[in-house]
Amino acid sequence: MALIPTIMFWFLDSYYLALERIYRSMFDEVRQRDEGKIDFNMIVPRGAVSIAAVFECMWSINNTIYYPTIVVILIITAAFF
């Protein structure tokens, strides 16, 4: 039972990491513009966060260390108890 919320939080955390990467790229784009051309638009285009980007973020170093470790511990615990 604990495996389902763990995987859901893993996916949710990866979604927000993908969203953060989009905001960082938007910031870099605005940072390189001339002062008069900056519009301060922070609206993420619809569909900018793809499933492929989320799955890519699932295997980032932060998520790879944290969530698979919890999944393995849950599986080992379920196997022995």
Wavefront OBJ file of the C-alpha trace (Angstrom):
o trace
v 0.000 0.000 0.000
v 2.828 2.431 0.771
v 4.307 1.863 -2.669
v 1.458 3.683 -4.437
v 1.847 7.051 -2.624
v 5.628 6.811 -2.947
v 5.403 6.452 -6.728
v 2.788 9.205 -6.897
v 5.012 11.597 -4.931
v 7.985 10.584 -7.107
v 6.006 11.532 -10.203
v 4.728 14.768 -8.607
v 8.204 15.781 -7.480
v 9.495 15.107 -10.999
v 6.697 17.204 -12.489
v 7.654 20.182 -10.329
v 11.326 19.690 -11.190
v 10.443 19.768 -14.911
v 8.393 22.922 -14.306
v 11.306 24.492 -12.447
v 13.593 23.751 -15.403
v 11.163 25.548 -17.710
v 11.084 28.595 -15.428
v 14.883 28.610 -15.287
v 15.120 28.553 -19.073
v 12.563 31.384 -19.251
v 14.673 33.362 -16.781
v 17.808 32.790 -18.854
v 15.981 33.961 -21.970
v 14.766 37.153 -20.271
v 18.137 37.746 -18.637
v 19.826 37.994 -22.029
v 17.363 40.539 -23.480
v 17.853 44.284 -23.610
v 16.235 46.179 -20.745
v 13.590 47.748 -22.958
v 12.445 44.387 -24.357
v 11.828 42.640 -21.044
v 8.125 41.919 -20.524
v 8.273 39.967 -17.222
v 5.905 37.329 -18.589
v 6.078 34.215 -16.396
v 3.221 32.283 -17.978
v 4.321 28.792 -18.954
v 2.951 27.833 -22.367
v 0.253 25.169 -22.266
v 1.745 21.736 -22.841
v 5.281 22.889 -22.053
v 5.728 20.180 -19.425
v 5.670 16.948 -21.371
v 5.483 13.432 -19.988
v 8.929 12.800 -21.486
v 10.339 15.733 -19.494
v 8.741 14.416 -16.302
v 10.169 10.920 -16.857
v 13.560 12.483 -17.572
v 13.362 14.330 -14.265
v 12.377 11.120 -12.481
v 15.935 9.943 -13.083
v 17.668 13.149 -12.023
v 20.297 12.736 -9.334
v 18.034 14.028 -6.525
v 15.094 11.796 -7.354
v 17.260 8.790 -8.217
v 18.856 8.786 -4.793
v 15.692 9.377 -2.815
v 12.703 7.581 -4.340
v 14.176 4.292 -5.620
v 15.759 3.838 -2.197
v 12.353 4.166 -0.558
v 10.802 1.784 -3.116
v 13.508 -0.838 -2.488
v 13.120 -0.515 1.286
v 9.345 -0.917 0.955
v 9.717 -3.996 -1.227
v 12.252 -5.577 1.141
v 10.047 -4.777 4.138
v 6.998 -6.262 2.431
v 8.929 -9.396 1.512
v 10.045 -10.096 5.079
v 6.968 -9.048 7.054
l 1 2 3 4 5 6 7 8 9 10 11 12 13 14 15 16 17 18 19 20 21 22 23 24 25 26 27 28 29 30 31 32 33 34 35 36 37 38 39 40 41 42 43 44 45 46 47 48 49 50 51 52 53 54 55 56 57 58 59 60 61 62 63 64 65 66 67 68 69 70 71 72 73 74 75 76 77 78 79 80 81
